[in-house]
Amino acid sequence: MGRFLDSNHRRRLQPPYKIIQASGIKKGIKALEIGCGNGAFTTFVARAVGNDGIVYALDIQPKMLEQLKNKLNRAENKDIGNIMPLLASAYDLPFPDDSLDIVYMVSVFQEIPDKNKTLKEIKRVLKTGGILSISEFFIDPDYPFRSTTVKQGTKGGFEFDGVFGNFWNYTVRFLKPVDN
């Protein structure tokens, strides 16, 4: 599955622009990608948020962040200067309270053992009304049904905001409620 993660074939089956649109990613925002891996979606999001925005690319595996850094050094990505790779855990996010506009994950959430702890941390760092976006892809061995993802997010204290896509490839969007 390693080579597939950042392949043209995957981008055809799970188009980054559809995830960006469904997630509510816009120019000028502060975005956190949990489980960025080798950056299969990170560069697309960085271009979408533009020079006035920033993408914090977080992963717990140093090797994945090294691959992301190598990717950023390639000629086709030299124009991207708004990605900050971070080696950290989703259980202890290195951000102040209420500081991010969006937190997104692509085929990552089901791999996190303590989802409740992760959701609590995400809720802490998101601004009120901020977006939590969870995208899943059927080919992933940890693929959950949409209803499972919706239940997990709402149980974690987020407001359900919509499901986009289809059975094979979907994004569930949540909002941080006003009443924390």
Secondary structure by P-SEA (a helix, b strand, c coil): cccccccaaaaaaccaaaaaaaaccccccbbbbccccccccaaaaaaaacccbbbbbbbccaaaaaaaaaaaacccccccccbbbbbccccccccccccccbbbbcccccccccaaaaaaaaaaaccccbbbbbbbbccccccccaaaaaaaaaaacccccccccccccbbbbbbbcccc
